[in-house]
């Protein structure tokens, strides 16, 4: 797993960082970092949900902690549904 993650990150390096940009047209990887409470979970749920819905696919989200699972289920997803982001 660590090797796969390292390989994915190495493919995203820019020329300024000593790497080459991704060669595959239409594909990209975003690495997002931020402190607690800035909306990272809402951002990936929104982006992933919209992509899944437009493609007729399901979005599967995996988290490392029960606390984050509870946040997603109890707060973030209901918020997005309430704001009519999804049907």
Secondary structure, DSSP 4 states (H G I P E B T S, - for coil): -HHHHHHHHHTT--GGGTS----STT---------TTSSHHHHHHHHHHHHHHHHT-------S-HHHHHHIIIIIHHHHHHTTS--
